[in-house]
Amino acid sequence: MAKLDYTTTITTIDGEEKTLEEYEGKVLLIVNTASECGFTPQFDGLEALWQNFGDEGLVVLGFPCNQFGKQDPGSNDEIADFCRVNYGVTFPMHERIEVNGSNTHPLFEQLKKAARGLLNTSAIKWNFTKFLVAKDGTILERYAPKTKPEDLEADIAEQLRG
């Protein structure tokens, strides 16, 4: 199974450039998000996972994307405010990126290659596609947008607790 390249550069929603290295040894749930999507209420569930499992080593990483129905058209500041005000999001959010096409962010290139989607496709089909990464960096699973965050609790707990 493929492993995450922790030297991959990411940029926080506040504009700070860094790498994934600070998350080595953690279980990661990486999600492409959107503020105006039918799945947007999943922010509540993602925040609950972060609150419930963060002390055990889970990190939820949100990456806004405007590629699906133009459902995240705001600036990074507007997206950050929306997430905080409407859903109380405290987990790390990042600048808006692309997850498909020629400008796909390198992180999502890795995730899509390692964890294929429906019918073994690599393309992400919609907002709130979720990827689970083990403590050792192994990219374990891709979950469909309709999969609710609370439905991932058992898989996350298994990764955290062995």
N, C-alpha and C positions, 0 to 999 in steps of 0.2 A: 504494500500500500504506500501511496505517495505521502511525503511529509511536507509540512509547511516550511517555507524559506523564511526564517525569522529576520533575515536582513532586509526583507521587503519594506519599502518606505510607504508610510501612510501619513495623512495629514488630518489632524483633529478638526472638528467643526469650527474651532476658534483660530485655525490657521497655523498650528504648531506642527512642524514636520518632525517625524520620528520613525523608528522602525518597530517591528513586532517583537523585538528582542525582550522588551520588558514583560512580555506575556509568556515567555518560555516557562515550562513547568506548570502552566495553568490549562484548564479545560476551557476551550473557546467556543462560543456560539456566535457565528458571524452571519449577519442578516442584511440584505438589501432592503431598505425601508422606503416609505413614501408617506407624505402627510395628507394626501387627499384620495386615498384608496379605500375600497371596501374593507380591506384587511388592516387599515390603520389602527383600529382598536386593539390589535395585537401588541401595541406598545405597552398596554397594561400588563399583559402576560409576560412580555420580555422583561419589564421592570420587576415584576414579581419574582421571576427566576433569578435575576441579579440580586435582589434583596434576600431571597431565601438561600441561595447557594454561593453568593460572593465570598463569604467568610471561609468557605470550604475550598475555594480555588477556581470558581467559575468566573469568566469574564464574558459579558455580552458586548459585542462590538456592532454598532449600527452604521450603515453606509447608505445615506440617501441616494436615490437614483430617480431620474426624471424620464427614463426611457420607455416606460409602460404607461400609455395614456396621458403622458405629461402630468403625472399626479404628484410631482414634487417640484413645482416651478419656482419656488421662492429662493432667496439668497440663503447662504449658509446661516447667517444671523437669524433670518426669519424662520428657517427650519428648526434651529436650536430653540428659539423662543417658543415655537409651536409645541415642540416635544416636551419642554419643561412645564409650560403653562397648562396644556391640555391633558398630559399623561404623567406628569411628575418624573420624567425621564432623568435618571442620574447616571445610567451606564454610559460608557464612552461612545460618543457620536463623532462622526468624521465628515469631512467635506463631501459634497455631492460628487459622485463618480459615475462612470458608465460600466456596466457589467456584461455587455455584449458588444460586438462589432470591433472595428479597427482601433477604437480608443478604450478598450476594456482595461480596467485597472489590473496591474500585475497580480494582486492578491486574488482577484476573481478568476484570472486565467488559471492560477494554480488550483483553486477550489473546483472549478468546472472540469478541469482535466482529471482530477483525482476522484471526484464523486459525480458520476454521470446522472442525468435526469431520466425522465420517462422515455422509454424506448431507446435507452443508451445515448440520448442526445446530450450535448454539452451546453447548449444555449440555455440561459435562464429564461423561464417563460413569463414570470410576473414578479411583482413586488412581494417582499416577505418570504423569499426563498431563504432557507436557513441551512447552515453548514456546521456540523459538530466536529471539533478538532480535539484529539486526545492530548493528555499532558506531555507526551513525547513528541507531539507535532504531527502525528498521523491524522490525515484527513479521513474521518470515519464515515460520514453520512451526509446526504443532502435530503432535506425535508421540503415538501411542497408548500407553496404559499398557504394553502387551506389548512395545513397542519398547525394546530394551535400550540402556542408555547407551552401551555400546561401539559400537553400530550408528550412533551419531551422530558418531563421530570425523571422518569425511570431511567432513560438512557443517560441523562446527565449524572444522576446519582450513582449509576454503575461506574461511570468514568471517574468520578470523584472519590468513590469509596472502594473501588476495586471490584 
